[in-house]
Amino acid sequence: MTAPACGFVSLVGAGPGHPDHLTQKAASRLRAADLVLHDALVSPEVLALARHAEVVCVGKRGGGEQTSQATIEHLLVAAGLAGRRVVRLKGGDPFVFGRGGEEALALQAAGIPFEVVPGLTTAIAAPALAGIPVTHRGTSSGFVVITASDESAFDATIAALPPGLLTLVAMMSVRARAGLTQRLIDRGWPAGTPAALVLGAATPHMWVWKGGLAQLATVAVPAPNGDAPGTIVVGAVAGLPIDLFEGFVTADARAGAHS
């Protein structure tokens, strides 16, 4: 009896949300997939590219439904052993707070062929879409990315970061913004340090707030955006007077519709 051919797994970054921000390789893998295991925040428009695949949500949402990491890794290995072409689809980049490294190690241990398809990380894309460069000559020569979902981890990073030296980008941080703000102020960041909150980047409901660090903890988030993925930026770059042309996307889409 011939053993079944082993499948192939692609660990794919979906970028900040809109299909326009996918790499060509990511889109190609989605179109060819038999099975897509996706994070909760991946948009329906991106998933629509996987027309011939079984699509399964294995997301983890704070305070909501959870799929354990062990379960996800078991599904990936089982599908690979069954000879399926699998896309493990993650928001942003699979190796930036996406636990892609753990899944790569599990696949390697099981002898399943796999690849990594990098995605546009939200840590850079969300600020950029709001007109905020994470680095700027004479203002910030670098940036640090943290996840605010683990207070013990980000507290150690903040403690080692001199106030205002680099841009601080905090992902998955909307619910934790009060604690994050207080820790930064306690560590010497001035209350008036420019800050920004970007919700739902690259979606029709994208919402941006800019102000002082002290205000970040209490800023009211509009109801439609309450559950949207959020990115916080703290540092002088958040105060740069860069205003994006709001009509560009509409005009560009209109021109494309008639081409």
Backbone torsions as a table, in degrees:
resi	resn	phi	psi	omega
1	MET	NA	130.5	-178.2
2	THR	-82.3	132.2	178.1
3	ALA	-68.5	143.4	179.1
4	PRO	-63.5	143.8	178.2
5	ALA	-64.0	141.5	179.2
6	CYS	-75.2	145.3	179.3
7	GLY	-82.0	-160.9	-177.3
8	PHE	-146.4	135.3	-178.0
9	VAL	-116.2	132.1	174.6
10	SER	-111.0	119.9	174.4
11	LEU	-89.5	105.4	-165.9
12	VAL	-114.3	134.6	173.6
13	GLY	-89.6	128.5	-177.8
14	ALA	-91.0	-0.5	-178.4
15	GLY	72.0	-164.1	-174.0
16	PRO	-76.0	-12.2	176.4
17	GLY	151.8	-44.8	-175.5
18	HIS	-85.3	142.9	179.0
19	PRO	-57.3	-26.8	179.1
20	ASP	-61.0	-21.6	-176.8
21	HIS	-96.8	5.7	173.2
22	LEU	-76.2	149.3	169.4
23	THR	-75.3	160.4	178.0
24	GLN	-61.2	-37.1	-179.6
25	LYS	-67.1	-39.1	178.5
26	ALA	-62.0	-44.5	179.2
27	ALA	-63.4	-40.4	179.4
28	SER	-63.1	-42.8	-180.0
29	ARG	-64.9	-37.6	178.3
30	LEU	-64.7	-41.3	-178.6
31	ARG	-67.2	-27.7	-176.6
32	ALA	-95.5	-3.9	-170.6
33	ALA	-73.6	148.6	169.2
34	ASP	-92.3	-31.6	-176.8
35	LEU	-142.0	133.1	175.1
36	VAL	-120.8	120.5	173.9
37	LEU	-106.6	112.5	-168.9
38	HIS	-121.6	154.6	174.3
39	ASP	-70.7	160.9	-177.0
40	ALA	-65.7	-28.5	-173.8
41	LEU	-89.8	-0.1	177.4
42	VAL	-69.9	132.9	-173.3
43	SER	-74.6	153.0	176.2
44	PRO	-59.6	-31.8	-179.3
45	GLU	-65.6	-36.7	176.9
46	VAL	-70.6	-44.2	-179.5
47	LEU	-63.4	-27.2	-179.0
48	ALA	-62.7	-19.5	178.5
49	LEU	-69.8	-22.5	-179.0
50	ALA	-88.5	66.7	-171.9
51	ARG	-66.7	-28.1	-173.5
52	HIS	-108.1	11.1	-173.2
53	ALA	-106.8	154.3	164.2
54	GLU	-76.8	128.4	-175.0
55	VAL	-114.5	121.9	-175.5
56	VAL	-128.0	127.3	176.5
57	CYS	-82.5	126.1	176.5
58	VAL	-125.6	36.7	-173.1
59	GLY	-74.4	163.3	173.6
60	LYS	-125.1	120.0	178.0
61	ARG	-120.4	133.9	179.0
62	GLY	-58.5	123.0	179.4
63	GLY	78.7	1.9	-177.9
64	GLY	-123.4	-153.7	-178.8
65	GLU	-65.8	145.2	-177.1
66	GLN	-129.8	139.0	168.0
67	THR	-112.5	121.3	-175.3
68	SER	-65.2	151.7	178.3
69	GLN	-62.4	-36.6	178.8
70	ALA	-62.6	-38.3	178.5
71	THR	-65.6	-42.9	179.7
72	ILE	-61.1	-46.0	-179.3
73	GLU	-64.7	-37.4	176.8
74	HIS	-63.1	-43.2	179.7
75	LEU	-63.2	-41.1	179.4
76	LEU	-63.2	-47.4	-178.8
77	VAL	-64.9	-44.6	-179.0
78	ALA	-61.9	-42.3	179.6
79	ALA	-66.9	-38.1	177.6
80	GLY	-64.2	-42.9	178.7
81	LEU	-65.7	-26.4	178.9
82	ALA	-83.0	0.9	176.6
83	GLY	83.9	19.2	-176.5
84	ARG	-90.0	153.7	172.3
85	ARG	-91.9	111.8	-169.9
86	VAL	-113.3	137.8	169.0
87	VAL	-114.1	119.9	170.7
88	ARG	-95.7	105.1	-168.9
89	LEU	-101.7	121.1	-175.7
90	LYS	-122.5	144.2	174.1
91	GLY	-63.2	144.9	179.7
92	GLY	68.7	-126.2	179.4
93	ASP	-114.3	139.7	-175.2
94	PRO	-65.4	-19.1	-177.3
95	PHE	-106.3	9.0	176.0
96	VAL	-113.3	96.9	-177.0
97	PHE	54.6	28.2	-179.4
98	GLY	-108.4	-1.4	-179.2
99	ARG	61.0	21.8	178.0
100	GLY	-64.3	-31.8	178.6
101	GLY	-62.5	-38.6	178.6
102	GLU	-65.1	-40.6	-179.6
103	GLU	-69.9	-36.6	176.7
104	ALA	-62.6	-42.2	179.3
105	LEU	-65.8	-38.8	179.0
106	ALA	-65.5	-42.1	178.6
107	LEU	-65.7	-41.9	179.5
108	GLN	-62.4	-43.8	-179.8
109	ALA	-62.5	-31.6	-178.9
110	ALA	-88.2	-3.5	-180.0
111	GLY	75.9	24.3	179.5
112	ILE	-91.5	124.5	176.0
113	PRO	-62.9	137.5	-179.6
114	PHE	-151.0	167.4	175.7
115	GLU	-141.5	165.4	174.5
116	VAL	-116.2	126.0	176.5
117	VAL	-110.6	99.5	-174.9
118	PRO	-59.1	151.2	177.0
119	GLY	-124.2	165.0	178.1
120	LEU	-72.2	109.2	-175.7
121	THR	-66.6	137.6	-179.7
122	THR	-64.2	-23.5	179.5
123	ALA	-59.4	-29.7	177.5
124	ILE	-103.2	-39.7	-173.5
125	ALA	-68.2	-44.3	-177.7
126	ALA	-61.5	-49.4	175.5
127	PRO	-59.8	-41.7	-178.3
128	ALA	-61.0	-41.6	179.8
129	LEU	-66.9	-18.6	176.3
130	ALA	-96.9	6.6	179.1
131	GLY	81.1	25.0	-178.5
132	ILE	-117.4	111.3	173.7
133	PRO	-80.0	133.0	-178.0
134	VAL	-73.3	-19.4	170.1
135	THR	-127.8	151.4	-179.3
136	HIS	-157.4	130.3	-177.3
137	ARG	-54.7	128.3	178.3
138	GLY	80.7	-3.9	-178.0
139	THR	-120.3	-49.8	178.3
140	SER	-149.9	124.5	-177.2
141	SER	-95.3	1.9	-179.9
142	GLY	-172.0	177.0	179.9
143	PHE	-146.7	155.3	178.2
144	VAL	-122.0	134.1	-179.7
145	VAL	-111.5	128.5	177.0
146	ILE	-128.6	163.6	167.6
147	THR	-109.6	129.7	-177.8
148	ALA	-84.7	5.3	179.2
149	SER	-76.2	-16.3	-180.0
150	ASP	-123.2	96.8	-174.2
151	GLU	-62.5	-37.0	-179.0
152	SER	-64.3	-36.5	-179.2
153	ALA	-72.3	-46.3	-176.0
154	PHE	-74.0	-25.8	178.2
155	ASP	-64.5	-39.7	178.6
156	ALA	-65.6	-38.5	179.2
157	THR	-66.5	-45.2	-179.9
158	ILE	-62.4	-39.8	-179.3
159	ALA	-62.1	-30.0	-177.7
160	ALA	-91.0	-2.4	-174.3
161	LEU	-108.0	112.4	177.5
162	PRO	-58.8	134.8	-177.3
163	PRO	-52.9	128.1	174.2
164	GLY	77.2	-1.4	-177.1
165	LEU	-67.9	-43.6	-179.3
166	LEU	-129.6	164.2	173.3
167	THR	-73.4	135.5	176.4
168	LEU	-105.7	123.8	176.9
169	VAL	-115.1	124.2	-179.4
170	ALA	-116.8	122.5	179.8
171	MET	-101.7	158.1	-179.9
172	MET	50.8	51.3	-163.6
173	SER	-125.2	2.6	-173.1
174	VAL	-62.2	-48.3	-178.2
175	ARG	-69.8	-24.3	-175.7
176	ALA	-98.8	9.4	-171.6
177	ARG	-66.1	-30.7	179.0
178	ALA	-65.6	-46.6	178.4
179	GLY	-64.9	-40.0	178.8
180	LEU	-63.5	-45.0	179.4
181	THR	-59.6	-46.4	-178.2
182	GLN	-63.6	-40.4	179.6
183	ARG	-64.8	-39.6	178.8
184	LEU	-64.4	-45.1	179.2
185	ILE	-64.3	-41.3	178.2
186	ASP	-62.3	-29.1	-179.5
187	ARG	-88.1	4.7	173.6
188	GLY	104.9	3.0	176.1
189	TRP	-72.2	127.0	179.8
190	PRO	-59.6	142.9	-178.5
191	ALA	-59.9	-25.6	-179.2
192	GLY	-90.9	6.1	178.0
193	THR	-54.9	129.9	178.3
194	PRO	-56.2	137.8	179.5
195	ALA	-142.1	158.8	178.4
196	ALA	-145.5	151.2	174.7
197	LEU	-127.5	122.9	-179.6
198	VAL	-116.4	121.6	179.2
199	LEU	-115.9	140.7	175.1
200	GLY	59.7	39.4	-179.1
201	ALA	-53.6	140.8	177.2
202	ALA	67.0	20.0	175.0
203	THR	-121.4	164.0	178.1
204	PRO	-62.8	-18.4	-178.2
205	HIS	-101.6	18.4	-179.9
206	MET	-56.3	135.3	-177.8
207	TRP	-137.0	135.2	-176.3
208	VAL	-128.4	132.5	172.2
209	TRP	-121.9	139.6	174.5
210	LYS	-131.7	140.6	180.0
211	GLY	-177.7	-157.1	178.7
212	GLY	-88.5	155.7	-177.5
213	LEU	-55.3	-42.3	-177.1
214	ALA	-62.4	-27.6	-179.1
215	GLN	-79.8	-19.9	-174.1
216	LEU	-57.4	-37.5	-174.3
217	ALA	-64.5	-29.2	-171.8
218	THR	-117.0	1.7	-178.3
219	VAL	-59.1	135.1	-178.5
220	ALA	-79.9	128.5	178.6
221	VAL	-95.3	128.2	178.8
222	PRO	-56.7	143.3	-175.3
223	ALA	-51.8	-45.1	-178.3
224	PRO	-62.6	-18.3	-176.2
225	ASN	-103.4	3.1	-172.9
226	GLY	-58.5	-30.4	-177.3
227	ASP	-109.3	9.8	-178.3
228	ALA	-77.2	152.2	176.3
229	PRO	-63.6	137.7	-175.5
230	GLY	-122.7	146.8	176.7
231	THR	-129.8	130.3	178.8
232	ILE	-106.8	138.3	175.0
233	VAL	-123.8	128.9	177.5
234	VAL	-127.3	126.6	-179.7
235	GLY	145.9	169.0	-174.8
236	ALA	-59.3	-28.2	-179.2
237	VAL	-62.4	-26.3	179.7
238	ALA	-70.1	-12.6	178.7
239	GLY	-102.1	3.4	179.0
240	LEU	-66.4	137.9	-176.0
241	PRO	-82.1	59.8	178.3
242	ILE	-99.1	115.8	179.4
243	ASP	-112.9	116.0	179.1
244	LEU	-75.5	148.7	179.4
245	PHE	-75.3	105.4	-173.1
246	GLU	-64.1	-26.1	-177.7
247	GLY	-81.9	-5.8	-173.9
248	PHE	-62.6	-47.6	-176.4
249	VAL	-62.4	-43.3	179.9
250	THR	-62.9	-45.9	-178.7
251	ALA	-66.2	-40.5	-179.4
252	ASP	-64.5	-43.3	179.8
253	ALA	-65.0	-38.6	179.6
254	ARG	-64.8	-41.6	179.6
255	ALA	-65.0	-40.0	179.9
256	GLY	-64.4	-33.0	-178.0
257	ALA	-67.6	-23.7	-177.1
258	HIS	-106.6	6.2	-177.8
259	SER	-84.3	NA	NA
